[in-house]
Amino acid sequence: AYSYVIDSNANDKGKLFLWKLKKLRQEIKENQNIHNFNYDFVIKQMRKFRNKLAQEIIEKGDRDFDDKFKFQILGKLNACFGNEKSGRILLIGNNSRLLANYFLTLGFKLDTIDLSPNVTKIVREFIGSMYRKSLFKFITKDFLKKEYYENTFDFIFLYNYWQIVPQDSELKVLCALKKILKPEGRIFVNIKHTTADHEEWKVY
């Protein structure tokens, strides 16, 4: 900041110095945050991101819900339930109206949880116009901060959620999932996977 001011032709060098100092501090903080994998910090940032782009996230999720994806999900459900399509599903990540609708169409009771109130609102309004309220629950909360009873769910589906969980917190999330899953239940994790052994998250 001192070097920046010395080379400047500004009249008020004191004011310029304070401005440059503020900018440098901001850059340092942003750089530190990019490498900050504290669970609470990352979840807070992702909540902001999902709130701002809620409509785009939902529309993309609906586009991705094609016949191939539907067939993949149905295969997992058949492995868990056979021909009896009844039970309770937890959907973590409210990324698609069509996916939530699909589970309800098959006859399951559906619980969903998402970080973003805006994302939750869009899906809830869509589903609420077609099904009675006793068939579904929509919650806006961090999954690890929500208390569920043990052995509650027959099927848990993480839809584009796992990749926002920092590596140091993965085991904690898995233990929480196992606790609320019924003994014969299944967990299905949908992610974009990579061979690179590192973690990152981006500020949008």
HUQUI-V924334 format. One record per pair of residues at least 12 apart in sequence whose ideal C-beta (glycine too) atoms are under 7 Angstrom apart, sorted by sequence separation. I is the first residue (numbers start at 1). J is the second residue. If there is no record, write none. Layout:
BEGIN
<<I,J> <I,J>>
END
This chain:
BEGIN
<<5,17> <91,103> <100,112> <89,103> <124,138> <5,20> <123,138> <1,17> <4,20> <94,112> <120,138> <1,20> <89,108> <91,110> <1,21> <88,108> <94,114> <120,140> <85,106> <86,107> <87,108> <88,109> <89,110> <90,111> <91,112> <92,113> <93,114> <156,177> <85,107> <86,108> <1,24> <85,108> <88,111> <100,123> <104,127> <117,140> <116,140> <94,119> <110,135> <156,181> <94,120> <97,123> <101,127> <109,135> <110,136> <111,137> <112,138> <113,139> <114,140> <100,127> <104,131> <112,139> <115,142> <153,180> <162,189> <113,141> <144,172> <152,180> <153,181> <154,182> <163,191> <94,123> <97,126> <144,173> <150,179> <153,182> <162,191> <163,192> <113,143> <150,180> <155,185> <160,190> <65,96> <104,135> <151,182> <154,185> <155,186> <156,187> <157,188> <158,189> <159,190> <160,191> <70,102> <104,136> <144,176> <148,180> <151,183> <153,185> <158,190> <167,199> <65,98> <113,146> <166,199> <61,95> <62,96> <65,99> <61,96> <62,97> <62,98> <58,95> <57,95> <58,96> <61,99> <58,97> <92,143> <99,159> <58,119> <54,116> <57,119> <90,153> <54,118> <58,122> <88,152> <89,153> <92,156> <95,159> <50,115> <51,116> <54,119> <58,123> <88,153> <89,154> <92,157> <93,158> <95,160> <50,116> <51,117> <88,154> <89,155> <90,156> <91,157> <92,158> <93,159> <51,118> <55,122> <87,154> <92,159> <93,160> <47,115> <54,122> <87,155> <89,157> <91,159> <93,161> <46,115> <47,116> <50,119> <92,161> <43,115> <80,154> <80,155> <77,155> <43,142> <80,185> <80,186> <79,186> <76,186> <76,188> <46,164> <42,164> <42,166> <39,166> <37,166> <39,169> <37,168> <49,204> <42,201> <37,199> <34,203>>
END
